[in-house]
Amino acid sequence: MSAITDFFQKIQNQIVEIQTTINQIKTSWENFQKFWDLFFTLVPWEVLLLLIFSVILLSIFNSISPSTPKANLTGAVIFLGFLWIYFWGLFSNEVSYVKVVIASLYILVPLHAIGVGQFLYKWVQKMYWKKRRILPKQWDSALHQIALDYHNFMGKAHGFHASIQENRETIEKEIEQLEQSLQGIKSLLTQKKSLDSNVEKIDTNGNV
């Protein structure tokens, strides 16, 4: 009798496990559907198709020019965008250029966002150091900067002694920075001269 009871208990346990598995699959499927519903709410389905075809076309472009993958993907997106507009115009009287542009920007903006950010960062950094060299606030910092730039220039000049023409741009950049530091020294001397002149005028007026 106990054997029969154990048999039916096992069957019941297996049924419970099957029901649990079915419920888990059902929950996973519902979550999957919710994810894609949210995804296509944020990203139009045209973007996904454009990305898929762009990657296919990218593999062809990379075989021609493997050293420029970012430019290749940009060219693929632009080419497919024009192709999309062309075929859309063949089968429809109204072509939504805005939709094509937006779909392309979904791919192009993230693709170039890092590069643009790095470019802006380097530009801001360059402007900051240029201003710091040309318009130093203290004499000690100006002397330290000109000594540092001179040391860097001499190091690069000696290091590229055997290949000056090949590294001409690097050496010219170091010379430019050194000239800016010298300009900063001159600006401090001019400020000091102007300050001394003002003091002399005040003394003269006071004596009068």
KENU-570990 format. One record per atom (N, C-alpha, C): residue in three letters; z, x, y. Coordinates in steps of 0.02 Angstrom, whole numbers, plus 50000, padded with zeros to 5 digits. Layout:
# residues N
alaZXY/...
//
This chain:
# residues 208
met500005004249940/met500005000050000/met500005004450063/ser500405009850060/ser500435014350117/ser499765017850129/ala499405019150074/ala498755022450080/ala498265017950117/ile498285011450102/ile497845006650136/ile498035006250210/thr498685006250224/thr498915005850294/thr498695012050332/asp498755017950301/asp498535024150334/asp497785024050346/phe497405021250299/phe496675020850306/phe496485016650367/phe496795010650372/phe496635006350429/phe496885009350495/gln497445013150492/gln497705016450552/gln497215021750577/lys496925025450529/lys496435030450548/lys495825027250580/ile495605021650550/ile495025018150578/ile495175015750649/gln495785013050657/gln495985010650723/gln496015016450774/asn496265022250752/asn496295028050796/asn495595030450815/gln495145030350766/gln494455032350780/gln494115027550829/ile494255021050821/ile493975016150867/ile494235017350938/val494895018950943/val495185020351009/val494865026551040/glu494755031850999/glu494435037951023/glu493725036651047/ile493365032451008/ile492675030651028/ile492675026851094/gln493135022151101/gln493185018251163/gln493355022851222/thr493815027651209/thr494005032351262/thr493405036651282/thr493015038951232/thr492425043051246/thr491905039051286/ile491805032751266/ile491325028351302/ile491545027351374/asn492195026251383/asn492455025251451/asn492365031551494/gln492475037451462/gln492385043751499/gln491655044751518/ile491195043251471/ile490475043851486/ile490285038951542/lys490555032851538/lys490405027851589/lys490665030051657/thr491275032851658/thr491555035351722/thr491145041051749/ser490945045751704/ser490545051451726/ser489865049151754/trp489565044251722/trp488925041551745/trp488995038251814/glu489545034451822/glu489665031251887/glu489775036351942/asn490155041551926/asn490255046951975/asn489595050551991/phe489175051451940/phe488525054551950/phe488085050351996/gln488105043651984/gln487715039152026/gln487975039252098/lys488635039252106/lys488925039452173/lys488745045852210/phe488735051452172/phe488565057852203/phe487845057752229/trp487375055352188/trp486685055352209/trp486555050152264/asp486925044552261/asp486865039652316/asp487085042752382/leu487655046452379/leu487895049852439/leu487415055452461/phe487155059052411/phe486695064552426/phe486065062052461/phe485765056652434/phe485155054052465/phe485285050152528/thr485925048452540/thr486105045552604/thr486095050952658/leu486325056952640/leu486345062552687/leu485675066252690/val485345066852633/val484715070552629/val484175065852602/pro483645064652641/pro483105060252617/pro482775063052554/trp482525058552513/trp482215060752451/trp481585064952464/glu481275063852521/glu480675067852538/glu480845075252543/val481455076752565/val481665083752572/val481685087052503/leu481945083452454/leu481995086252386/leu481305087652358/leu480835082952368/leu480155084052344/leu479825089852380/leu479925090152446/leu479635095652485/leu479925102352463/leu480565102552447/leu480885108752424/leu480615110852357/ile480515106052312/ile480265107652244/ile479565110752249/phe479125107452287/phe478435109952294/phe478425116552333/ser478895117352380/ser478925123552419/ser479115129452374/val479585128152329/val479795133552282/val479225135452236/ile478835130352213/ile478255131852171/ile477745136052209/leu477615134052271/leu477145137852312/leu477425144652331/leu478085145052338/leu478415151452354/leu478285156652300/ser478295154552237/ser478175159252183/ser477475162352187/ile476995158552213/ile476315161152222/ile476295166052280/phe476625164152336/phe476635168552395/phe477005175052380/asn477555174452341/asn477945180452324/asn477545185352281/ser477095182752241/ser476685187252201/ser476195191152244/ile476025188352303/ile475565191852349/ile475965196552394/ser476535194052421/ser476945198052467/ser477675197352446/pro477905201252398/pro478595200552372/pro479135202852420/ser478965206652472/ser479465209352517/ser479655204552574/thr479325198752579/thr479465194052633/thr479605187052606/pro480135186152567/pro480265179452537/pro480425174152589/lys480795175952642/lys480975170952693/lys480355168552730/ala479935173252749/ala479305171452783/ala478855167452736/asn478855169252673/asn478445165652624/asn478665158352617/leu479325157352613/leu479585150452607/leu479435146552671/thr479505149752728/thr479335146352791/thr478605144252792/gly478165148852772/gly477455147252770/gly477305141652721/ala477655141752663/ala477545136452613/ala477745129652639/val478325129252674/val478555122952702/val478075120352755/ile477855124752799/ile477395122752853/ile476715120552824/phe476475124352775/phe475835122552743/phe475875115752709/leu476415114552671/leu476495108152637/leu476605102552687/gly476925104052744/gly477015098952796/gly476345096652823/phe475895101352839/phe475225099552862/phe474835095852808/leu474925098052746/leu474585094752690/leu474835087652681/trp475485086752688/trp475795080152684/trp475515075552738/ile475475077952799/ile475205073852854/ile474465072152842/tyr474095076952815/tyr473375075752803/tyr473265070152752/phe473615070652694/phe473525065552642/phe473835058852662/trp474365059252701/trp474665052952725/trp474165049352770/gly473805053152812/gly473305050152856/gly472705047252818/leu472575050052759/leu472015047452719/leu472165040552689/phe472795039452671/phe472975033252636/phe473355028352680/ser473485030152742/ser473865025652786/ser473615026352857/asn473645020852894/asn473425020952964/asn473955023853010/glu474575023452989/glu475135026053030/glu475475031852994/val475495037353027/val475815043353000/val476445044853039/ser477015045353004/ser477645046853037/ser477735054453041/tyr477525057253097/tyr477585064453106/tyr478325066553110/val478735062053137/val479455063553144/val479775064553076/lys479585060353028/lys479875060952961/lys479685067652929/val479065069752939/val478845076152910/val479215081952943/val479285081653009/val479625086953045/val480365087353025/ile480695081553020/ile481395081453000/ile481485084152929/ala481045082052884/ala481095084552815/ala480995092152813/ser480545094752854/ser480435101952856/ser481035105652885/leu481345102652937/leu481915105852969/leu482525106152922/tyr482575101352876/tyr483125101552827/tyr483105108052787/ile482505110852778/ile482435117052740/ile482425123052786/leu482065122552841/leu481965128352885/leu482595130252924/val482985125252946/val483585126752986/val484095130752945/pro484295128452885/pro484765132652846/pro484465139352827/leu483805139552817/leu483485145752797/leu483545151052851/his483475149052914/his483475153752969/his484135153753008/ala484605149452989/ala485235149053027/ala485625155653025/ile485655158752966/ile486025165052960/ile485685170553001/gly485025170852997/gly484665175853035/gly484735174953110/val484705168753133/val484785167353205/val485495169053227/gly485985167253184/gly486685168853200/gly486795176353205/gln486505180153159/gln486575187453161/gln486235190353223/phe485655187553241/phe485295189753301/phe485705188553364/leu485995182453369/leu486405180853428/leu487025185253432/tyr487335186353374/tyr487935190653372/tyr487775197753396/lys487225200453371/lys487025207253391/lys486855207553465/trp486535202053491/trp486345201953561/trp486965201653606/val487445197353587/val488065196853625/val488455203353623/gln488475206553564/gln488815212953556/gln488485218353598/lys487815218253600/lys487445223153640/lys487595222253714/met487595215953738/met487745214553808/met488455216553826/tyr488915215353779/tyr489625217053792/tyr489705224553801/trp489415228553756/trp489495235853760/trp489095238653819/lys488535235553837/lys488155237753895/lys488555236753959/lys488875230853964/lys489285229454023/lys489885234054025/arg490175235453966/arg490755239853964/arg490575246953984/arg489965249153967/arg489745255853986/arg489585256154061/ile489205251154085/ile488965251454154/ile489525249854204/leu489965245254186/leu490495243154232/leu491185244154200/pro491375250454190/pro492045251654162/pro492585249954213/lys493175248154188/lys493725246154232/lys494195251954247/gln494225256754202/gln494685262354211/gln494325268954200/trp494575274154234/trp494265280754230/trp494335283754160/asp494905282854129/asp495025285554062/asp494545282554011/ser494465275854013/ser494025272553965/ser493295274553977/ala493095275754040/ala492415277954055/ala492295284954027/leu492775289454036/leu492715296154009/leu492695296153932/his493105291953902/his493115291453829/his492445288853803/gln492155284053838/gln491525281153817/gln490955286153823/ile490945289853879/ile490405294753887/ile490475300453837/ala491095302353821/ala491195307553770/ala490965305153702/leu491115298753686/leu490915295953622/leu490155295453617/asp489835293053670/asp489105292453669/asp488765299253666/tyr489055304253701/tyr488775310953698/tyr488845313853627/his489405312753596/his489525315153527/his489025311853479/asn488925305253487/asn488445301753443/asn487735304253454/phe487555305353518/phe486885307753533/phe486765314653503/met487245319253511/met487165325953485/met487145325853408/gly487545321553378/gly487535321053305/gly486855318653279/lys486585313453312/lys485925310953291/lys485375316053306/ala485425319253364/ala484905324153383/ala484885330053334/his485465332653314/his485495338053265/his485285335653196/gly485495329553179/gly485325326953113/gly484585325653104/phe484245323653159/phe483525322253155/phe483105327953182/his483395334053181/his483045339853210/his482365340953177/ala482335339853112/ala481705341253076/ala481235335253076/ser481465329653101/ser481035323653101/ser481155319553165/ile481035322853221/ile481175319653286/ile480705313753298/gln480055314753287/gln479565309553301/gln479675303353256/glu479875304553194/glu479985298953148/glu480595294853169/asn481075297953203/asn481685294553224/asn481735294153300/arg481165293653331/arg481145293653405/arg481515287753434/glu481445281853405/glu481765275853432/glu482525276453430/thr482795279153375/thr483515280053369/thr483785284853422/ile483425290353432/ile483645295253482/ile483605292353553/glu483065288553567/glu482995285453632/glu483545280353645/lys483755276853593/lys484305272153599/lys484955275653617/glu485075281353585/glu485685285253600/glu485665287953671/ile485075290053694/ile484995292553763/ile485115286853813/glu484855280953797/glu484955275153840/glu485695273553847/gln486065273653792/gln486785272253795/gln487155277653835/leu486945283853828/leu487255289253866/leu487125288453940/glu486515286453957/glu486345285254028/glu486755279554057/gln486865274354017/gln487275268754040/gln487995270954052/ser488255275254009/ser488935277854019/ser488975282054082/leu488455286154096/leu488435290054158/leu488395285454218/gln488025280054212/gln487985275154266/gln488665272054279/gly489055271054226/gly489735268354234/gly490185273154272/ile490125279754257/ile490505284854294/ile490315284654368/lys489665284054382/lys489435283854451/lys489705277654487/ser489725271954451/ser489975265854482/ser490715266454500/leu491095269854457/leu491805270954472/leu491885275554533/leu491465280754537/leu491495285254595/leu491315281654659/thr490825277154654/thr490625273154713/thr491185268654735/gln491515265454686/gln492085261054702/gln492645265054735/lys492785271054709/lys493315275154737/lys493135277354808/lys492495279054819/lys492275281154886/lys492335275354935/ser492145269354913/ser492205263454956/ser492935262054972/leu493365262854921/leu494085261654932/leu494375266754981/asp494175273154974/asp494425278255021/asp494185276855092/ser493565274455099/ser493295272755164/ser493695267155197/asn493865262155157/asn494245256455182/asn494945258755204/val495235263355165/val495905265855183/val495875269655249/glu495335273755258/glu495265277555320/glu495175272855380/lys494795267455369/lys494695262655424/lys495355259355442/ile495755257755392/ile496405254555405/ile496855259255443/asp496855265855423/asp497265270755457/asp497045271555530/thr496375271755539/thr496095272555607/thr496285266655651/asn496205260555624/asn496395254655662/asn497135254455676/gly497535257055630/gly498255257155639/gly498445261955694/asn498105267655697/asn498245272655748/asn498045270055816/val497485266255818/val497265263455881/val497765258255904/
//
